[in-house]
Amino acid sequence: MSEILTVTLNPALDMSSTVDHIRPGDKLRCALPDLDPGGGGTNVARAIRRLGGKARAFVALAGYRGQQFAGLLADEGVEAVPFHIEGETRLSLAVIDEGSGEQYRFVMPGPRWTPNDAGRALDAIADNAPRGGLVVLSGSQPPGVPLHFPTQLAAAVEEAGAKLVLDTSGAPLRALLGVGSARQHVLRLDGAESEDLAGRPLPDIEDVAGFAQSLIRRGVAEVVVLALGAKGSLLAAGTPPRLRCRSAARSARGTVSSAPSPWPCRARPTGKRPWQRGWRRPRRRSCRMRRPCACLTTWPGCAIWSR
């Protein structure tokens, strides 16, 4: 398995609880809260750890909550590479109304970065990038970080002998279209992010696959993974890949964390025509993930992971 370094620039200390009913004006007596280290790259490292793999987590930490965050990572057995900045690590609060079952989420702002912070982070990540391995940049960018930070990081990671897996959104994601540099090794998007980037609806799988291939032709990334919710995930590469099931994980971070996982199924091709060819497990006991999963090719150079 390749060595993996995950990167979380804007982590959050996730606090979750429940309450009988949410109503304005009253003091709401919540249940004892749970605390978890949150943020895109952090969740990728935690998921890899739970799958039996190993990943180091580069995470920007600040203040007292940053110390709490580091302690929670250590409790889960995730090796942290702390990057210290001024301010206070942000707090995310999620409360479930037990009466309605609805969840209310409140996310506080994190520290604002300076141009010097961004430069130091680039150097620190490059110094810790595993040669021949993967660097996974996942999650939102904190205020003050340049929009083109992912592309700058990709260049630094490439020079260090590693490859970048990118999972971001919003303005930094849209900025990739103006760069035209095929420095991202893998770009991961969900349905809403895909339509936002395309500037149009993508109602069916053919539209999604065509858009994924267009990103590769434009030099945005070498490989594009689009998460399609209950339908699975679509993978597009420059040439039709030799498919192997990696995981049936469907969550946003689960898709990213499962892509480099070391437990492929022993799959076999089915179907006679290219658009009918799939890759399915011949027997349950041959699947190291121990769950039903299959891959289905839907477009030249594309594949679907699904249950």
Buried (B, 14 or more C-beta within 10 A) or exposed (E): BEBBBBBBBBBBBBBBBBBEEBEEEEEBEBEEEEBBBBBBBBBBBBBBBEBEBBBBBBBBBBBEBBEBBBEBBEEBEBEBBBBEBEBBBBBBBBBBBEEEEEEEEEBEEBBEBEEEBBEBBBEBBBEBBBEEBBBBBBBBBBEEBBBBBBBBBBBBBBEBEBBBBBBBBEEBBBBBBEBEEBBBBBBBBBBEBBBBBBEEEBEEBEBBBBBBBEBBEEBBBBBBBBBBEEBBBBBBBEEBBEBEBBBBBBEBBBBBBBBBBEBBBBBEBEEEEEEEBBBBBEEEEEBBBEBEBBBBBBBEBBBBBBE
